[in-house]
Amino acid sequence: MLTLLYFAWVRERIGLPREKVETGAATVADLIAELIARDEAYALAFADLTSLRVAVDQKLTSFDAPLAGAREVAFFPPMTGG
Amino acid sequence: MLRVQAEPFDAGAEVNAFTAGATGAGAVVSFTGIVRGDGGLRALEIEHYPGMTESAIAAIIAEARARWELTDVLVIHRYGLLELGAPIMMVATAARHRVAAFQAAEFLMDYLKSRAPFWKKEVGGDWVKAKAEDEDALDRW
């Protein structure tokens, strides 16, 4: 089981803050492809990956990052702290 | 020291307490970010990623400590509903000499802006967009 977290407008577009999924996706990109195939809301949220960031187990990473052993994947827009 | 909190804070009192505890320092630099009332903004809502927020800021502080000789570092960052004029966050750095304290404070600010998982939304409006110049600012370090 993988926990997916969504923040800011990604959360709003998908309509959920978090969910658990069963997936055999090898990479973040594979996971995104699975989600997009599932529902229009995901297709909308993941339409432009240049405006998205991903963290695997709370560490920023790239879309080709492997998911082996991962417990938590978070998707969000570029951060606006400070 | 690192605090992530919803509650407001008194930046002046924080700097005084930080300075009083900064044994061996000859310089203290602080920065406070406040909610700016641009374009009819009423308030800001800040979302964050509990857990990653703390670990990301701790890593940024560790990097600053590795690069500059600092006697102490303080980062406070708020989340939730923030009124106009309210403090959003602050950093304070203490060092033997001022150059390290100034540079480390700027480094912390640049990284907190683009690498700590916070997202600002204008209440009644839209998500604040990340600026390209904030990402570019990381290149100078």
Backbone of each chain as ProteinMPNN parsed JSONL, in Angstrom:
{"seq_chain_A": "MLTLLYFAWVRERIGLPREKVETGAATVADLIAELIARDEAYALAFADLTSLRVAVDQKLTSFDAPLAGAREVAFFPPMTGG", "coords_chain_A": {"N_chain_A": [[0.838, -1.204, 0.0], [0.492, 2.166, -0.847], [0.733, 5.435, 0.301], [-0.774, 8.302, -0.923], [-0.335, 11.761, -1.141], [-1.772, 14.975, -1.522], [-1.289, 18.396, -2.224], [-2.19, 21.892, -1.923], [-3.222, 23.411, -5.003], [-3.241, 20.996, -6.35], [-4.399, 19.181, -4.622], [-6.932, 20.37, -4.56], [-7.792, 20.058, -7.229], [-7.844, 17.273, -7.534], [-9.49, 16.627, -5.503], [-9.149, 15.427, -3.08], [-7.299, 15.114, 0.002], [-5.627, 13.013, 0.635], [-4.936, 9.554, -0.125], [-5.013, 5.948, -0.21], [-3.291, 3.635, -2.207], [-3.1, 0.623, -4.138], [-0.476, -0.406, -5.988], [1.531, -1.335, -8.797], [3.397, 0.227, -9.855], [6.56, 1.151, -11.097], [7.985, 3.489, -11.092], [7.688, 7.024, -10.243], [6.63, 8.34, -12.47], [5.313, 6.217, -13.766], [3.335, 5.706, -11.887], [1.904, 8.107, -12.026], [0.891, 7.851, -14.629], [-0.845, 5.686, -14.246], [-2.705, 6.875, -12.517], [-3.733, 8.963, -14.079], [-5.07, 7.504, -16.013], [-7.165, 6.635, -14.573], [-9.11, 8.592, -13.908], [-10.718, 11.655, -14.892], [-10.201, 13.901, -13.257], [-7.649, 13.446, -12.235], [-6.205, 13.483, -14.595], [-6.437, 16.138, -15.23], [-5.117, 17.339, -13.041], [-2.527, 16.376, -13.382], [-1.743, 17.36, -15.809], [0.272, 19.153, -16.594], [3.403, 18.589, -15.999], [5.573, 20.195, -15.521], [4.731, 22.115, -13.827], [4.536, 20.904, -11.45], [5.698, 19.305, -8.431], [7.372, 16.567, -6.808], [7.496, 14.492, -3.927], [9.067, 11.728, -2.465], [8.599, 9.665, 0.197], [8.859, 11.941, 1.799], [10.984, 13.354, 0.744], [12.19, 15.585, -1.657], [12.124, 14.779, -5.102], [12.666, 13.389, -8.433], [10.549, 12.87, -11.362], [11.223, 10.476, -12.477], [11.963, 8.884, -10.426], [12.454, 5.835, -8.586], [9.966, 3.632, -7.117], [10.259, 1.52, -5.444], [9.93, 0.096, -2.319], [8.929, 2.438, -1.289], [6.815, 4.411, 0.87], [5.242, 6.654, 0.967], [4.0, 9.077, -1.205], [4.056, 12.346, -2.398], [2.358, 14.946, -4.091], [2.641, 18.195, -5.406], [2.423, 21.795, -6.071], [5.14, 24.064, -7.112], [6.941, 25.267, -4.287], [5.953, 27.844, -1.99], [7.1, 29.226, 0.27], [8.42, 31.131, 3.08]], "CA_chain_A": [[0.0, 0.0, 0.0], [1.232, 3.414, -0.953], [-0.097, 6.592, 0.648], [-0.568, 9.46, -1.797], [-0.746, 13.028, -0.536], [-1.889, 16.064, -2.493], [-1.313, 19.697, -1.547], [-2.52, 23.133, -2.644], [-4.211, 23.219, -6.077], [-3.292, 19.582, -6.744], [-5.438, 18.644, -3.724], [-8.237, 20.89, -4.988], [-8.193, 19.462, -8.512], [-8.139, 15.849, -7.362], [-10.647, 16.573, -4.608], [-8.801, 14.632, -1.893], [-5.972, 15.434, 0.549], [-4.789, 11.801, 0.669], [-5.599, 8.274, -0.39], [-4.106, 4.801, -0.251], [-3.46, 2.889, -3.459], [-2.321, -0.576, -4.449], [0.093, -0.144, -7.31], [2.762, -2.021, -9.163], [4.196, 1.21, -10.592], [7.982, 1.083, -10.768], [8.5, 4.852, -10.893], [6.674, 8.063, -10.043], [5.991, 8.57, -13.774], [4.375, 5.098, -13.984], [2.214, 5.941, -10.967], [1.114, 9.202, -12.591], [0.17, 7.296, -15.784], [-1.961, 4.893, -13.689], [-3.709, 7.791, -11.954], [-4.365, 9.691, -15.196], [-5.98, 6.571, -16.69], [-8.253, 6.319, -13.66], [-10.186, 9.594, -13.786], [-10.493, 12.97, -15.497], [-9.65, 14.84, -12.269], [-6.202, 13.21, -12.182], [-5.651, 13.946, -15.867], [-6.37, 17.597, -15.109], [-4.095, 17.692, -12.05], [-1.19, 15.998, -13.851], [-1.626, 17.748, -17.217], [1.535, 19.851, -16.865], [4.331, 18.162, -14.943], [6.56, 21.242, -15.203], [4.193, 22.927, -12.74], [4.369, 20.003, -10.305], [6.862, 18.736, -7.753], [7.024, 15.311, -6.145], [8.355, 14.025, -2.833], [8.888, 10.327, -2.102], [8.95, 9.539, 1.612], [9.124, 13.281, 2.325], [12.174, 13.958, 0.143], [11.974, 16.029, -3.036], [12.821, 13.926, -6.06], [12.247, 13.637, -9.812], [9.453, 12.002, -11.789], [11.703, 9.132, -12.848], [12.423, 8.203, -9.208], [11.847, 4.518, -8.365], [9.033, 3.563, -5.985], [10.506, 0.305, -4.664], [10.086, 0.339, -0.881], [8.374, 3.736, -0.867], [5.559, 4.332, 1.633], [4.447, 7.88, 0.839], [4.343, 9.929, -2.353], [3.282, 13.594, -2.315], [2.391, 15.793, -5.273], [2.293, 19.578, -5.051], [3.041, 22.801, -6.935], [6.356, 24.639, -6.554], [6.671, 25.761, -2.939], [5.943, 29.312, -1.828], [7.277, 29.546, 1.695], [9.177, 32.348, 3.375]], "C_chain_A": [[0.873, 1.254, 0.0], [0.273, 4.542, -0.565], [0.251, 7.74, -0.293], [-1.097, 10.701, -1.099], [-0.768, 14.103, -1.613], [-1.996, 17.378, -1.735], [-1.679, 20.818, -2.52], [-3.476, 22.841, -3.803], [-4.264, 21.791, -6.584], [-4.381, 18.886, -5.912], [-6.828, 19.096, -4.193], [-8.712, 20.234, -6.287], [-8.577, 17.996, -8.374], [-9.332, 15.66, -6.418], [-10.423, 15.764, -3.348], [-7.476, 15.128, -1.328], [-5.04, 14.227, 0.545], [-5.622, 10.591, 0.306], [-4.544, 7.18, -0.367], [-4.356, 4.045, -1.539], [-2.6, 1.631, -3.449], [-1.768, -0.351, -5.841], [1.342, -0.98, -7.54], [3.707, -1.087, -9.904], [5.648, 1.185, -10.128], [8.56, 2.46, -10.459], [7.342, 5.811, -10.644], [5.919, 8.299, -11.351], [4.976, 7.47, -14.09], [3.133, 5.27, -13.119], [1.295, 7.032, -11.519], [0.289, 8.697, -13.781], [-1.036, 6.471, -15.321], [-3.084, 5.804, -13.2], [-4.476, 8.512, -13.067], [-5.396, 8.798, -15.891], [-7.247, 6.331, -15.862], [-9.428, 7.295, -13.757], [-9.741, 10.933, -14.376], [-9.823, 13.97, -14.541], [-8.129, 14.694, -12.166], [-5.538, 13.716, -13.46], [-5.46, 15.466, -15.831], [-5.232, 18.014, -14.174], [-2.685, 17.444, -12.581], [-0.929, 16.42, -15.303], [-0.272, 18.378, -17.534], [2.526, 19.551, -15.74], [5.369, 19.228, -14.603], [6.053, 22.133, -14.065], [3.95, 22.086, -11.484], [5.715, 19.596, -9.717], [6.408, 17.453, -7.065], [8.019, 15.036, -5.021], [8.03, 12.558, -2.582], [9.441, 10.162, -0.692], [9.54, 10.857, 2.152], [10.449, 13.887, 1.86], [11.859, 14.337, -1.302], [12.753, 15.135, -3.983], [12.296, 14.231, -7.46], [11.184, 12.618, -10.214], [9.929, 10.614, -12.224], [12.206, 8.348, -11.623], [11.717, 6.856, -9.041], [10.953, 4.516, -7.126], [9.258, 2.327, -5.113], [10.735, 0.671, -3.199], [9.479, 1.635, -0.382], [7.061, 3.538, -0.107], [4.63, 5.504, 1.34], [4.938, 8.689, -0.366], [3.457, 11.17, -2.294], [3.47, 14.391, -3.596], [1.932, 17.193, -4.894], [2.914, 20.55, -6.039], [4.363, 23.291, -6.334], [6.029, 25.376, -5.243], [6.764, 27.288, -2.858], [6.005, 29.656, -0.34], [7.942, 30.892, 1.859], [8.294, 33.575, 3.476]], "O_chain_A": [[1.845, 1.368, 0.746], [-0.859, 4.597, -1.045], [1.417, 8.104, -0.442], [-2.189, 10.684, -0.532], [0.091, 14.144, -2.494], [-2.702, 17.471, -0.731], [-1.509, 20.712, -3.734], [-4.444, 22.103, -3.621], [-5.256, 21.407, -7.202], [-5.176, 18.106, -6.437], [-7.773, 18.308, -4.219], [-9.888, 19.896, -6.426], [-9.518, 17.53, -9.016], [-10.076, 14.683, -6.513], [-11.369, 15.445, -2.627], [-6.601, 15.528, -2.097], [-3.821, 14.376, 0.463], [-6.848, 10.601, 0.414], [-3.347, 7.443, -0.485], [-5.506, 3.834, -1.925], [-1.531, 1.584, -2.84], [-2.531, -0.126, -6.78], [2.096, -1.287, -6.617], [4.687, -1.527, -10.505], [5.932, 1.196, -8.931], [9.497, 2.59, -9.671], [6.174, 5.458, -10.81], [4.697, 8.444, -11.34], [3.902, 7.752, -14.62], [2.015, 5.011, -13.565], [0.071, 6.904, -11.487], [-0.875, 9.069, -13.93], [-2.111, 6.541, -15.918], [-4.263, 5.539, -13.439], [-5.698, 8.654, -13.008], [-6.456, 9.266, -16.305], [-8.267, 5.881, -16.385], [-10.589, 6.891, -13.697], [-8.562, 11.286, -14.358], [-8.992, 14.778, -14.955], [-7.41, 15.684, -12.028], [-4.454, 14.298, -13.422], [-4.468, 16.0, -16.327], [-4.474, 18.934, -14.483], [-1.759, 18.196, -12.276], [-0.014, 15.908, -15.949], [0.274, 18.165, -18.617], [2.493, 20.172, -14.678], [5.979, 19.186, -13.534], [6.838, 22.823, -13.414], [3.243, 22.511, -10.571], [6.73, 19.55, -10.412], [5.225, 17.27, -6.778], [9.214, 15.307, -5.144], [6.86, 12.182, -2.495], [10.6, 10.478, -0.424], [10.555, 10.877, 2.848], [10.976, 14.807, 2.485], [11.335, 13.531, -2.071], [13.897, 14.772, -3.71], [11.572, 15.206, -7.659], [10.946, 11.636, -9.51], [9.128, 9.685, -12.326], [12.801, 7.28, -11.767], [10.523, 6.741, -9.319], [11.158, 5.302, -6.201], [8.525, 2.11, -4.148], [11.625, 1.459, -2.88], [9.506, 1.91, 0.818], [6.295, 2.62, -0.399], [3.409, 5.388, 1.443], [6.132, 8.946, -0.517], [2.239, 11.056, -2.155], [4.577, 14.502, -4.121], [0.961, 17.363, -4.156], [3.831, 20.182, -6.773], [4.677, 22.976, -5.186], [4.986, 26.017, -5.115], [7.549, 27.921, -3.563], [5.103, 30.278, 0.221], [8.024, 31.688, 0.924], [8.79, 34.675, 3.721]]}, "seq_chain_B": "MLRVQAEPFDAGAEVNAFTAGATGAGAVVSFTGIVRGDGGLRALEIEHYPGMTESAIAAIIAEARARWELTDVLVIHRYGLLELGAPIMMVATAARHRVAAFQAAEFLMDYLKSRAPFWKKEVGGDWVKAKAEDEDALDRW", "coords_chain_B": {"N_chain_B": [[17.364, 26.16, 16.278], [13.953, 25.279, 15.689], [10.691, 26.076, 14.767], [7.426, 25.235, 13.83], [4.368, 26.543, 13.416], [0.894, 27.434, 14.084], [0.158, 29.61, 15.536], [0.441, 33.193, 16.073], [3.522, 35.094, 16.407], [5.809, 37.047, 18.391], [8.042, 38.921, 16.915], [10.032, 40.675, 17.81], [10.357, 39.999, 20.537], [11.219, 37.394, 20.171], [13.689, 37.773, 18.883], [15.07, 39.09, 20.911], [15.16, 37.086, 22.925], [16.571, 35.142, 21.548], [19.015, 36.446, 21.095], [19.859, 36.817, 23.727], [20.414, 34.203, 24.378], [22.479, 33.551, 22.735], [25.291, 32.652, 23.193], [28.663, 33.637, 23.017], [28.457, 34.793, 20.549], [29.082, 37.491, 18.233], [27.536, 38.811, 16.565], [24.201, 39.233, 15.532], [21.739, 38.494, 13.21], [18.54, 39.165, 11.909], [15.523, 38.28, 10.156], [12.23, 39.082, 9.309], [9.315, 37.963, 7.823], [6.331, 39.398, 6.626], [2.717, 39.542, 6.228], [1.774, 41.035, 3.344], [-0.208, 43.711, 2.189], [-1.136, 43.577, -0.676], [-2.951, 44.552, -3.635], [-5.641, 44.477, -2.645], [-5.623, 42.313, -0.965], [-6.882, 40.292, 1.647], [-6.294, 38.365, 3.564], [-3.972, 35.67, 4.202], [-3.769, 32.179, 3.505], [-1.951, 29.536, 4.634], [-0.768, 26.472, 3.604], [0.779, 23.401, 4.604], [3.152, 20.653, 4.698], [3.01, 18.497, 6.985], [5.587, 17.042, 8.892], [7.337, 16.544, 6.568], [7.807, 19.248, 6.325], [9.159, 19.953, 8.7], [11.444, 18.267, 8.509], [12.591, 19.143, 6.108], [13.201, 21.833, 6.662], [14.974, 21.466, 8.785], [17.072, 20.237, 7.411], [17.881, 22.339, 5.763], [18.775, 24.153, 7.656], [20.899, 22.653, 8.712], [22.572, 22.599, 6.497], [23.207, 25.321, 6.271], [24.651, 25.631, 8.629], [26.805, 24.015, 8.049], [28.057, 25.463, 6.094], [28.644, 28.012, 7.112], [30.178, 29.444, 10.027], [28.305, 29.249, 12.616], [26.896, 30.283, 15.683], [24.368, 29.94, 16.568], [21.03, 29.223, 15.366], [17.779, 30.231, 14.394], [14.604, 29.335, 13.252], [11.347, 30.221, 12.555], [8.222, 29.334, 11.349], [4.997, 29.989, 10.174], [1.713, 28.484, 9.697], [-1.617, 28.085, 8.301], [-4.337, 30.398, 8.862], [-3.509, 33.717, 8.141], [-3.435, 37.039, 9.096], [-3.501, 40.346, 7.546], [-0.449, 42.123, 7.776], [0.51, 40.5, 9.752], [3.133, 38.5, 11.223], [4.733, 36.119, 9.123], [6.898, 34.412, 9.05], [10.163, 33.921, 10.512], [13.734, 34.293, 10.486], [16.685, 33.889, 12.371], [20.105, 34.443, 12.871], [23.147, 33.721, 14.507], [26.507, 34.62, 14.974], [30.119, 34.675, 15.278], [31.099, 36.77, 13.779], [29.823, 39.397, 11.604], [29.509, 38.904, 8.798], [29.148, 36.145, 8.298], [26.751, 35.787, 9.689], [24.939, 37.463, 8.29], [25.079, 36.37, 5.638], [24.314, 33.688, 6.048], [21.713, 34.056, 6.939], [20.462, 35.068, 4.65], [20.821, 32.929, 2.904], [19.296, 30.961, 4.24], [16.754, 32.14, 3.972], [16.417, 32.173, 1.152], [16.349, 29.423, 0.593], [14.244, 28.523, 2.215], [12.11, 29.698, 0.969], [11.791, 28.338, -1.491], [12.224, 25.6, -1.037], [11.091, 24.577, 1.226], [8.179, 22.887, 2.241], [5.674, 24.718, 1.876], [2.642, 26.366, 0.996], [1.175, 29.214, -0.25], [-1.989, 30.793, -0.149], [-4.207, 33.234, -1.391], [-6.732, 34.485, 0.567], [-10.003, 34.056, -0.489], [-9.122, 34.219, -3.021], [-6.579, 33.204, -5.272], [-4.048, 30.553, -5.494], [-0.775, 31.501, -4.538], [1.658, 32.092, -6.937], [4.774, 30.469, -7.555], [7.8, 32.27, -7.959], [9.994, 32.705, -10.721], [12.382, 34.02, -10.221], [12.842, 33.454, -7.565], [13.53, 30.777, -7.577], [15.789, 30.974, -9.173], [17.399, 32.366, -7.429], [18.591, 30.503, -5.813], [20.789, 29.622, -7.138], [22.97, 31.228, -6.609], [24.14, 30.297, -4.348]], "CA_chain_B": [[16.035, 25.848, 16.77], [12.974, 25.29, 14.6], [9.291, 25.965, 15.197], [6.397, 25.354, 12.798], [3.219, 26.769, 14.291], [-0.225, 28.222, 13.573], [0.001, 30.802, 16.37], [1.299, 34.342, 15.796], [4.658, 35.232, 17.328], [6.317, 38.414, 18.556], [9.392, 38.828, 16.345], [10.961, 41.409, 18.685], [10.625, 39.175, 21.726], [11.997, 36.234, 19.728], [15.08, 38.203, 18.645], [15.687, 39.361, 22.22], [15.438, 35.814, 23.596], [17.615, 34.483, 20.752], [20.26, 37.167, 21.362], [20.253, 36.529, 25.115], [20.907, 32.834, 24.449], [23.526, 33.326, 21.726], [26.578, 32.755, 23.887], [29.855, 33.619, 22.168], [28.219, 35.474, 19.276], [29.354, 38.913, 18.152], [26.6, 39.369, 15.579], [22.902, 38.573, 15.351], [20.961, 39.033, 12.089], [17.217, 38.546, 11.837], [14.612, 38.672, 9.093], [10.837, 38.705, 9.56], [8.417, 38.125, 6.68], [4.981, 39.723, 7.084], [1.68, 39.491, 5.191], [1.739, 42.324, 2.675], [-1.564, 43.951, 1.688], [-1.166, 43.948, -2.104], [-4.101, 44.288, -4.501], [-6.875, 44.159, -1.938], [-5.497, 41.065, -0.197], [-7.481, 40.372, 2.987], [-5.568, 37.459, 4.458], [-3.313, 34.543, 3.529], [-3.905, 30.857, 4.106], [-0.746, 28.771, 4.292], [-0.846, 25.021, 3.775], [2.113, 22.808, 4.632], [3.242, 19.187, 4.655], [3.535, 18.153, 8.313], [6.594, 15.983, 8.806], [8.349, 16.981, 5.606], [8.146, 20.643, 6.632], [10.187, 19.978, 9.746], [12.7, 17.652, 8.063], [13.186, 19.981, 5.062], [13.811, 23.021, 7.296], [16.138, 20.996, 9.551], [18.154, 20.003, 6.452], [18.353, 23.655, 5.311], [19.56, 24.694, 8.782], [22.152, 21.885, 8.781], [23.412, 23.059, 5.385], [23.722, 26.653, 6.639], [25.66, 25.436, 9.681], [27.988, 23.422, 7.429], [28.718, 26.46, 5.249], [29.096, 29.162, 7.895], [30.398, 29.161, 11.435], [27.2, 29.895, 13.319], [26.749, 29.819, 17.062], [22.967, 29.569, 16.785], [20.092, 29.502, 14.275], [16.36, 30.111, 14.74], [13.625, 29.479, 12.166], [9.936, 30.053, 12.932], [7.371, 29.49, 10.171], [3.601, 29.733, 10.505], [0.777, 27.97, 8.698], [-2.997, 28.416, 8.666], [-4.854, 31.705, 8.446], [-2.644, 34.819, 8.577], [-4.036, 38.341, 8.812], [-2.618, 41.394, 7.013], [0.498, 42.7, 8.727], [0.965, 39.491, 10.724], [4.372, 37.82, 10.838], [4.593, 34.799, 8.5], [8.036, 33.591, 9.439], [11.388, 34.671, 10.774], [14.98, 33.568, 10.711], [17.723, 34.633, 13.082], [21.388, 33.739, 12.875], [24.145, 34.305, 15.398], [27.85, 34.182, 14.614], [31.148, 35.524, 15.885], [31.256, 37.961, 12.951], [28.57, 39.714, 10.928], [29.369, 38.401, 7.425], [28.543, 34.804, 8.368], [25.357, 35.91, 10.144], [24.162, 38.012, 7.161], [25.012, 35.428, 4.513], [23.534, 32.51, 6.432], [20.294, 34.453, 7.006], [19.97, 35.148, 3.26], [20.782, 31.548, 2.41], [18.114, 30.325, 4.847], [15.557, 32.714, 3.358], [16.294, 31.7, -0.238], [15.965, 28.013, 0.578], [12.906, 28.361, 2.81], [11.151, 30.17, -0.03], [11.569, 27.397, -2.605], [12.471, 24.194, -0.729], [10.306, 24.121, 2.384], [6.856, 22.632, 1.655], [4.573, 25.613, 2.246], [1.943, 26.936, -0.158], [0.36, 30.362, 0.154], [-3.187, 31.078, -0.927], [-4.891, 34.462, -1.017], [-8.086, 34.142, 1.007], [-10.959, 34.581, -1.461], [-8.442, 34.356, -4.31], [-5.909, 32.055, -5.87], [-2.754, 30.154, -4.932], [0.345, 32.367, -4.915], [2.549, 31.361, -7.855], [6.204, 30.561, -7.287], [8.454, 33.164, -8.92], [11.224, 32.169, -11.311], [13.579, 34.619, -9.593], [13.088, 32.785, -6.283], [14.247, 29.548, -7.919], [17.106, 31.404, -9.653], [18.184, 32.874, -6.291], [19.333, 29.398, -5.2], [22.029, 29.405, -7.889], [24.118, 31.998, -6.094], [24.761, 29.572, -3.232]], "C_chain_B": [[15.007, 26.087, 15.665], [11.578, 25.163, 15.182], [8.366, 26.152, 14.005], [5.088, 25.44, 13.568], [2.132, 27.579, 13.602], [-0.286, 29.579, 14.289], [0.891, 31.945, 15.884], [2.502, 34.328, 16.744], [5.093, 36.682, 17.339], [7.782, 38.402, 18.126], [10.423, 39.535, 17.235], [11.351, 40.587, 19.897], [11.471, 37.962, 21.349], [13.458, 36.605, 19.51], [15.784, 38.46, 19.976], [16.071, 38.069, 22.937], [16.581, 35.081, 22.889], [18.976, 35.106, 21.056], [20.772, 36.847, 22.767], [20.867, 35.133, 25.223], [22.09, 32.558, 23.541], [24.909, 33.556, 22.325], [27.737, 32.7, 22.886], [29.682, 34.326, 20.841], [28.616, 36.942, 19.371], [28.388, 39.603, 17.203], [25.326, 38.54, 15.544], [22.193, 39.273, 14.199], [19.591, 38.365, 12.118], [16.434, 39.095, 10.664], [13.218, 38.222, 9.499], [10.032, 38.956, 8.289], [7.012, 38.389, 7.198], [3.992, 39.689, 5.913], [1.479, 40.898, 4.644], [0.358, 42.517, 2.037], [-1.614, 44.421, 0.249], [-2.527, 43.689, -2.72], [-5.354, 43.836, -3.775], [-6.841, 42.848, -1.172], [-6.071, 41.248, 1.207], [-6.728, 39.519, 3.997], [-4.928, 36.374, 3.608], [-3.654, 33.267, 4.273], [-2.667, 30.069, 3.682], [-0.956, 27.298, 4.632], [0.582, 24.491, 3.884], [2.012, 21.293, 4.707], [3.858, 18.739, 5.971], [4.492, 16.968, 8.215], [7.687, 16.392, 7.838], [8.755, 18.433, 5.883], [9.31, 20.7, 7.614], [11.509, 19.397, 9.235], [13.376, 18.495, 6.992], [13.864, 21.204, 5.686], [15.051, 22.609, 8.093], [17.33, 20.773, 8.617], [18.741, 21.328, 5.954], [19.215, 24.3, 6.411], [20.915, 23.976, 8.869], [23.115, 22.326, 7.684], [24.009, 24.435, 5.693], [24.83, 26.521, 7.679], [26.945, 24.832, 9.118], [28.775, 24.475, 6.642], [29.288, 27.631, 6.031], [29.262, 28.758, 9.359], [29.355, 29.933, 12.24], [27.145, 29.377, 14.75], [25.312, 29.38, 17.327], [22.116, 29.953, 15.569], [18.667, 29.337, 14.81], [15.527, 30.258, 13.462], [12.239, 29.264, 12.765], [9.13, 30.249, 11.652], [5.948, 29.133, 10.558], [2.85, 29.07, 9.361], [-0.63, 28.333, 9.167], [-3.358, 29.808, 8.19], [-4.002, 32.834, 9.023], [-3.235, 36.155, 8.134], [-2.999, 39.294, 8.221], [-1.713, 41.939, 8.11], [1.044, 41.711, 9.741], [2.295, 38.9, 10.268], [4.07, 36.449, 10.257], [5.684, 33.876, 9.032], [9.192, 34.492, 9.849], [12.577, 33.72, 10.807], [15.874, 34.48, 11.541], [18.979, 33.774, 13.074], [22.328, 34.466, 13.818], [25.506, 33.724, 15.028], [28.863, 35.074, 15.328], [31.257, 36.84, 15.125], [30.05, 38.149, 12.033], [28.398, 39.087, 9.551], [28.699, 37.029, 7.409], [27.07, 34.905, 8.745], [24.462, 36.435, 9.019], [23.985, 36.972, 6.058], [24.162, 34.217, 4.852], [22.041, 32.855, 6.484], [19.702, 34.526, 5.599], [19.841, 33.767, 2.632], [19.532, 30.842, 2.937], [16.837, 30.828, 4.189], [15.341, 32.181, 1.948], [15.811, 30.255, -0.288], [14.588, 27.778, 1.185], [11.824, 28.705, 1.8], [10.795, 29.077, -1.045], [11.726, 25.918, -2.257], [11.785, 23.706, 0.539], [8.851, 24.007, 1.911], [5.711, 23.445, 2.289], [3.959, 26.133, 0.952], [1.02, 28.029, 0.337], [-0.841, 30.509, -0.768], [-3.785, 32.387, -0.44], [-6.316, 34.091, -0.629], [-9.09, 34.831, 0.086], [-10.353, 34.706, -2.847], [-7.765, 33.063, -4.714], [-4.633, 31.701, -5.108], [-1.683, 31.122, -5.42], [1.291, 31.542, -5.779], [4.008, 31.538, -7.434], [6.832, 31.44, -8.363], [9.748, 32.535, -9.422], [12.453, 32.742, -10.617], [13.874, 34.007, -8.22], [13.858, 31.483, -6.501], [15.675, 29.903, -8.362], [18.017, 31.838, -8.498], [19.014, 31.763, -5.655], [20.688, 29.195, -5.872], [23.225, 30.133, -7.295], [24.795, 31.304, -4.925], [25.421, 28.303, -3.736]], "O_chain_B": [[15.168, 26.971, 14.824], [11.304, 24.269, 15.983], [8.505, 27.117, 13.253], [4.734, 24.511, 14.294], [2.402, 28.32, 12.657], [-0.73, 30.572, 13.711], [1.971, 31.704, 15.346], [2.494, 33.631, 17.759], [4.79, 37.447, 16.423], [8.653, 37.94, 18.862], [11.546, 39.055, 17.395], [12.528, 40.49, 20.244], [12.34, 37.547, 22.116], [14.36, 35.861, 19.895], [16.947, 38.096, 20.152], [17.165, 37.961, 23.49], [17.442, 34.48, 23.532], [19.964, 34.398, 21.252], [21.967, 36.634, 22.969], [21.74, 34.902, 26.06], [22.65, 31.461, 23.564], [25.596, 34.525, 22.002], [27.782, 31.826, 22.02], [30.64, 34.454, 20.078], [28.508, 37.562, 20.429], [28.414, 40.824, 17.053], [25.367, 37.31, 15.528], [22.057, 40.497, 14.2], [19.485, 37.156, 12.324], [16.648, 40.227, 10.229], [13.042, 37.102, 9.98], [10.071, 40.057, 7.74], [6.542, 37.698, 8.101], [4.389, 39.795, 4.752], [1.076, 41.818, 5.357], [-0.18, 41.598, 1.419], [-2.075, 45.527, -0.031], [-3.191, 42.713, -2.37], [-6.05, 42.926, -4.226], [-7.882, 42.325, -0.773], [-5.782, 42.239, 1.877], [-6.552, 39.915, 5.149], [-5.291, 36.18, 2.448], [-3.81, 33.26, 5.494], [-2.379, 29.957, 2.491], [-1.272, 26.931, 5.764], [1.5, 25.077, 3.31], [0.919, 20.73, 4.77], [5.078, 18.612, 6.077], [4.209, 15.996, 7.514], [8.838, 16.568, 8.237], [9.915, 18.801, 5.695], [10.303, 21.393, 7.394], [12.574, 19.959, 9.492], [14.604, 18.566, 6.955], [14.97, 21.571, 5.289], [16.06, 23.314, 8.082], [18.466, 21.08, 8.978], [19.95, 21.434, 5.747], [20.245, 24.911, 6.128], [21.948, 24.612, 9.074], [24.322, 22.418, 7.907], [25.181, 24.684, 5.408], [25.836, 27.228, 7.61], [28.036, 25.09, 9.627], [29.999, 24.396, 6.535], [30.316, 28.187, 5.646], [28.584, 27.86, 9.858], [29.516, 31.124, 12.505], [27.324, 28.185, 14.999], [25.063, 28.55, 18.201], [22.445, 30.888, 14.84], [18.386, 28.42, 15.581], [15.727, 31.194, 12.687], [11.987, 28.244, 13.408], [9.335, 31.233, 10.942], [5.709, 28.104, 11.191], [3.291, 29.091, 8.212], [-0.817, 28.824, 10.28], [-2.77, 30.332, 7.244], [-3.794, 32.909, 10.234], [-3.5, 36.371, 6.952], [-1.794, 39.093, 8.365], [-2.157, 42.185, 9.232], [1.946, 42.046, 10.51], [2.558, 38.808, 9.069], [3.264, 35.697, 10.805], [5.433, 32.732, 9.409], [9.189, 35.688, 9.561], [12.454, 32.532, 11.107], [15.815, 35.704, 11.416], [18.927, 32.556, 13.246], [22.299, 35.693, 13.909], [25.651, 32.523, 14.801], [28.503, 36.099, 15.908], [31.477, 37.894, 15.722], [29.341, 37.192, 11.721], [27.276, 38.766, 9.159], [27.796, 36.779, 6.61], [26.234, 34.193, 8.188], [23.361, 35.926, 8.81], [22.869, 36.726, 5.601], [23.369, 33.767, 4.025], [21.203, 32.035, 6.112], [18.57, 34.096, 5.378], [18.878, 33.478, 1.923], [18.802, 30.205, 2.177], [15.94, 30.042, 3.884], [14.233, 31.787, 1.585], [14.966, 29.904, -1.111], [13.844, 26.919, 0.713], [10.76, 28.087, 1.775], [9.629, 28.917, -1.408], [11.403, 25.059, -3.078], [11.896, 22.53, 0.886], [8.34, 24.916, 1.257], [4.921, 22.95, 3.092], [4.647, 26.317, -0.052], [0.192, 27.813, 1.222], [-0.737, 30.371, -1.987], [-3.867, 32.632, 0.764], [-7.028, 33.455, -1.406], [-9.036, 36.047, -0.098], [-10.991, 35.238, -3.756], [-8.304, 31.973, -4.525], [-4.195, 32.425, -4.214], [-1.684, 31.516, -6.586], [1.68, 30.435, -5.408], [4.419, 32.619, -7.013], [6.452, 31.371, -9.532], [10.495, 31.918, -8.663], [13.451, 32.044, -10.442], [15.015, 34.035, -7.76], [14.73, 31.13, -5.707], [16.638, 29.236, -7.985], [19.238, 31.699, -8.57], [20.033, 32.041, -5.022], [21.62, 28.667, -5.265], [24.365, 29.7, -7.461], [25.906, 31.675, -4.544], [25.999, 27.554, -2.949]]}, "name": "protein", "num_of_chains": 2, "seq": "MLTLLYFAWVRERIGLPREKVETGAATVADLIAELIARDEAYALAFADLTSLRVAVDQKLTSFDAPLAGAREVAFFPPMTGGMLRVQAEPFDAGAEVNAFTAGATGAGAVVSFTGIVRGDGGLRALEIEHYPGMTESAIAAIIAEARARWELTDVLVIHRYGLLELGAPIMMVATAARHRVAAFQAAEFLMDYLKSRAPFWKKEVGGDWVKAKAEDEDALDRW"}
